[in-house]
């Protein structure tokens, strides 16, 4: 999964990115602030830590998430908006958009548009994303209007797509996201390749003052989207500490969890991802898949041969395995089960795939 961090200039977005990358074990040299930066961050999971202690494999492999830092947007001028549009292709290639909104005072960091207004910044960025999608839709409509006049094998498909695109255009012109224009999974599949921004899940980050962030870390929604509140400055200070010293500092600041952990959890929730585990002497590993994935597709996440030669999946839930303490006791209690290829994998499943190729 890739999460694109997007925000107005001086929002603290790059400070947050650097903190998340450092805390996740993937430091990034940000010597070119005008360029996009990518960090691969390990997804912390206490369940995998416990499985590692139980099986003592040669290695433990955490799932990973990519964070893309998109240079700060200045939408206050025509030149700034034109420059912002050069960044949208990278955003479209991401799975979730993390909008970082400034909600802190700092005299040494002049605020964007000389204001501290997270709701206003959010509205401005969302409007620009709507306009970007509208440009794409309008361009596609023009091509389809030509294509539908030609009696080709694709004509009926083009007619259906044109009808959908015109409905999408109407929604965007009314300043509504495309999520309000798509009414079925088939329609979503029809336009998936365009990677429209207003079809992507969004997580909001309110970058707040140091002295208030501990009081408001419980925020879960802002302006209708999932949200978290944090202080990027504090998170940067935490990331700079040796891991052994972070807990004491966080306790003193009244912070219960790293922003990295909370942000990753929000991204997983927004994209509807779950985690299953494979265990053994060689490695214990977490695998991220969309909720609703069947067993044979999950097997293909590991290797195509496992999916192709799938026979059965032997499964126990992490909770059951931890409750009984080890495999032997869990088997005696009948907690292991065999499932076929149509089984829907659940979050926390510990799976051994049986296959033959």
N, C-alpha and C positions, 0 to 999 in steps of 0.2 A: 504494500500500500504506500502511496505517496501523498503527503499532505503539503499543500502550498501555503506558505505564510505570506499573507497579503496585508498591507496597511498603508496609511498615509505617511508622509514624511514625518520624522520625529515621533513616531508612535511607540518606539522602543522595540519594534519587531525584530530587528537584527540583534539587539541585546538578548532578547528571549531566545532567538535561534542559537546564538553562540552558547548560551547557558544550557539549553537542551542538548546540543551536540556534545558539549564537554561532559555533562552529567551522564550522558548515555554512552560514554567511552569512545566517541568519534569526534575528536577535536577538529576544528576547521580554521584555516588561516584566511581571514577575511580582509586581504590586502586590497581588494578591488570592490568597494562598496557599490559601484555602479553595475556590478555583475550579479547574476544569480549564483547562489551557493547551495550545494547539496550535502546533507549529512545523513549517514545511515546510523540509526539509533536502535540499540537492543531494547526489546519490549520486556520490561521486568514482569515476572510472574512468580509469586510465592509458591504456587502449586508445582512449578517446574523445579524450584529450589528443593522442595520436599521430596519429589521424585528422584532428584539427583542424590540426595542423602540416602534414600532407600536402596537404589540400584547401584550406586557408586560406579557409574560408567567411566570410560576413558575421557569422555568430554560431555559437556552440557551445551546445547545449542538453543539459544533464545530465538524467538521470532524477531523479525526486524521491521522497522518502519522508516521510510525516507521522509525527511523534512527538506523542503525546497524554500529557501529564503529569496523572495522576489523583491528587488529593490523598491524602496519606498515610493509611493505614488504622489505626484503633485498634480491634482486635477483643477487647480485654480487658474490655469492658463491654457490657451490652445496648444502651445508647444508641449506643455506638460501632459495634456491628454493624448496628444499624438505619440509621445514617448511611452505613455502607459500602455497604449494599444500594442506596442511591440512586445510587451510582457505577457499578454493574454495567451499566446500559444502555449507557453510553458505551464500556465495555470490550467489550461484545458487538458493537458496531459496528466493532471493530478486526479486523485480519487476523491479528495475532500479539500475544501478551502477553509483555511483558518484565518479569520479576519481579526487582526490585532488593532484594538481601538485604544487611543490614549485617554487615560482618565487620571492623570497625575500632574502635579505642579512642579516645575523645576525651572528656576530663573535662568539657569545656564543652558537650557535646551528650549529655544523659542518654539512655541506651539504652532502647529500647522494652521494657517489662516488666522493667526493671532487669537485662538480660542481653544478652550478645552471643552469639547462637545462630542462625546463618543456616539450619541444618537445621530448627530448631524454628519459625522464622518462616515458612519455606517450607511446612511441614506445616499450619500454622494457616491460611495464605492459601488453600492448596489445599482444605482442608476447607470453608472458607467458599464457595469457588467450586462445590464439589460440592453443598453445601446449596442454593445459589442455583439451580443446574440442576435439583435435585430438586424445588424449589418449582414451577418452570416445567413440568416433566414431570407432576407430580401434578395441576396445574391443567388441563393439556391432556387427561389421562386422564379426568377428570371430564366434560369437554365431549364427548369421543368416546364415552363410555359412553351418553350420551343420544343422540348422533347415529346410532350404529349400530342403534338400535332403529327408525329411520325408514326405510321402503323408498324411498329416493331413488337417483338415478343415482350418487351419491357413496358409497353404502353399502359396496360392496366395498372401495373405497379407504380408507374410514374404518376398516374392520375390520383391514386390513393395518397401518394406522398405529397402531391401538390395540395390536395385538400387539407392534409394535416399541417403542412407548412403555412398555408393561409390562415388556418386557425391559430397557429402559434404566433404568426405575425400580429394578428389582432390582439392577442393577449399581451404581447410585448408593447404594443403601441398604447395599451391601457395601463402600462407600467406594472404588469403582473408577471411573476416568474413563470418559466415554461412548465414548472411542475403543475401549474393550474390548467395547462392546455393539453397535457398528455393524460389520456383516460384509460390506457390499457398497457399490458406488458408488451404486446405486439407493436404498439405505437412507439414505446420507449426503445424497443429493439431497432425499429426502422430508422431512428435518428441517432442511435448510439455513436456512430462513427464521427458525428459532428462535435461531440464532446462539449455541448453547450454548457456555459458556466452556470446559468440559473437552473440547470437540472442537477447540479452537484450538491451533495450535502454540505452544510456550512456549520462550523463551530466558531463561536465568538470568544475572544479573549479580551477582557477589560484589564488593561495594564494600569494599575492603581498606585496611589501613594503608599510609601513604606509603612506609615503609621496607621493606615486603615485596612491594609490587605488582610491581616490576621483576623479582623472582625467580620470580614465578608467573604471568606473563602467558600462559604456554603452556597453561593449563587449558582443557580442551575439554568437560568434562562434570561435572555435579554433581547428585547424587540422580536420575540417570537422564535428565536433560535437557541439551541443548546449553548451554554456559556460557562466560562470559569473566570474567576477574578484572581489576579496575582500581581506581584511586583517583579518585573523583569530585572530590575537592579538587584533586589535581594537574591533572586534566583542565580544571577551571575556571581554574586558573592559566595553563595553556597557551592556552586560548581567549581569555584577556584580553590575550595578547601579540600584537604585530603578526605577520602570517603569516611574514614574513621571519625573525623571531627564534625561531619555534617549534622548528625543527629542532635548533638548538644546545641549547636547553633540554631537549628530549626526549632527546637523546643523553646529556646530563649526568645525567638521571634514569634512564637505562637503558631508555627506552620506545621501541620500534621503530615503533609506529603509533598514531595517534590512536584513542581509544576510539570516537569516532564511526564511523571506518572499520571497526573490528572489529565494532562492534555492528550496523551496516548489513549487513555480510557475513553475520553470524549470522542476521539477520532474513530475508535473501534465501534462505539455505540452509533455514531452518525452514519457509518458505512455498513452497519449491520454485520460486523465480523465477529466470529467466535474462534476459539482455540481448541484443537485436540492435540493429544500427546502420543508420541511413540517412545518406548523405553527398551532398554537392553544393556548388555555389557559394553557395547561399543559407544553408545550415546543415548542420552535422553534429550528429546527435542520437542519444541512447541511449533505447531503449524497453524497459520491463520487462513481461514476459509469463510466464505459468506454463509450466514445462517441459512439453513434449508438445504445445504449441500448433501447429496447422497453419498453412500460409502464408496462406491466405485469411482466417483469424481474426486473424493478426498484422497483415495489411493493414488490417483494420477498426479496429485500435488507432490507426492513423494517421488514417483517415477512412473513413466508411461507403461513400463512392463508390468508393474503391479496392477495397474488398472486393466490392462489388456488381458492378463491372466488371472484376474480376480476370481477367487473361489468363495471365501467367507471372510468375515471380520470378527475376530474375538475381542470383545469389548467389556470394560468395566469402567464405571464412572470414577473420577478422581475422588469424590466424596466417600464412596463406598470403600475404595482402596485405603484411604487414610483412616477411615473409621476402624477397619479391621487390622490395619498396621502392616500387613504384608500380603503377598499373593496367596500363600498357602492358606491362611485363615479366611481370606475372601473367597477362595475357591470352595472351601469346606462349607461356607455359608451360602453357596450358590449364587454369588454375585457376578461371576463371569458369564457371558452369554455369547452365542454365535448369531450373527446377523448377515443378511444377504446384501446384494448390491443396491437394493432400493431403500435400505435403512437410512434415515435422516440423522446425520451426525449431530451430536449435542455438544454444547460447550463443556469442556472438562473431560470428555471421553478419552480414555487411555486405550489405544487400539493396536492390535497386532493383525496385520493383513496376511491372509493365506492366499497364495497365488501359485500358478504354474505356467511357465512359458517355455 
